Amino acid sequence: MFVKEFKNIFKKDLLPFYDEQEIDSFFFLTLENLHQMKRLDLALQPNFYIEKNEIQQWEQVVEELKVYKPIQYILGATEFCGLPFLVNENVLIPRPETEELVELIVKDCELLPYTLAPNSKLKILDIGTGSGCIPIALKKFLPNAEVFAIDISDKALEVAKKNAIANQVTINFIQADILKVYDLQNFSTPNFPLSTSFDIIVSNPPYVRMLEKTEISPNVLEYEPHLALFVEDNDALLFYRKIANLAKNSLKPNGKLYFEINQYLGKETLALVESYGFKNCELHKDIYGNDRMIKCNI
Ligand SMILES: C[S@@+](CC[C@H](N)C(=O)[O-])C[C@H]1O[C@@H](n2cnc3c(N)ncnc32)[C@H](O)[C@@H]1O
């Protein structure tokens, strides 16, 4: 079937579920993933033909979209900071707000070579790495950095390791429950000694309170890992307290701590890092105007 003809069927099938703009974006994402064709390629090849056996794959996509499965999980792929990432239901789908966090760190690091001792490598730790989007993008943009990443979930780490290979970067991945780590500098797992201090610690930890559950869209609730989203006992700042405390003792003298935060708790999270003695604490908004990032110095 010619792609133009097929696009009309795709649209008609999904119109009861999504608006036209969303359907358009699903169509082009699927085209890119199943046929490696971008929007512009399609304009150049309007008579591109979708074979019978390929139509089955498209039909599968449509069926899953009808039950509101996120397109990234259906295709098993997404983009973060312009890089390709594999995703499945064991990892959070990387968000555009997190790209802004990476951008903020990379911009700051452009100034860092001047503050680093000669021949010393920038050391970065990401806590709660999920798909590995933060450490992989940072390593890609700061190739001289030595990057470490922790997650509690073995299944998430499997995905993160595949992403590091796909993006041709080396990251030191560590499986650990950060809430049970008491000293990052002398912390080690059976196969990985982490006896180092860091220039940068970054984290986008779980921060959604159960009481905010009703505000989360149903497809996020149904398909994204709750381990990545929710904190226990409605204690939204649980991970921030723990990580600020650990970072205090394991950042180098010029070290920086970066957090992605719960948009409703900007002031509270800022007060928290200040209470741990961090300096130059700044609250940053995301492109939607919500309080989203914190940056501070040891
Ligand atoms: C909000 S997600 C962030 C994922 C990724 N960094 C991103 O920005 O897309 C939080 C991550 O923290 C991990 N996590 C949850 N509890 C943890 C714990 N106690 N120790 C370490 N990691 C944890 C989850 O498995 C999840 O991957």
The ligand as an ORCA input file, in Angstrom:
! r2SCAN-3c Opt
* xyz 0 1
  C      12.645      9.676     38.051
  S      13.544      8.249     37.554
  C      14.863      9.028     36.671
  C      15.434      8.201     35.573
  C      16.430      8.958     34.678
  N      17.514      9.510     35.455
  C      15.735     10.068     33.931
  O      15.954     11.248     34.251
  O      14.952      9.761     33.008
  C      14.258      7.718     39.068
  C      15.165      6.518     39.015
  O      15.599      6.231     40.363
  C      15.653      4.831     40.559
  N      15.504      4.564     41.998
  C      14.356      4.487     42.725
  N      14.629      4.208     44.008
  C      15.985      4.118     44.105
  C      16.881      3.843     45.176
  N      16.418      3.623     46.415
  N      18.210      3.800     44.918
  C      18.682      4.018     43.661
  N      17.883      4.288     42.608
  C      16.550      4.344     42.817
  C      14.520      4.278     39.722
  O      14.729      2.912     39.404
  C      14.544      5.224     38.516
  O      15.325      4.680     37.484
*
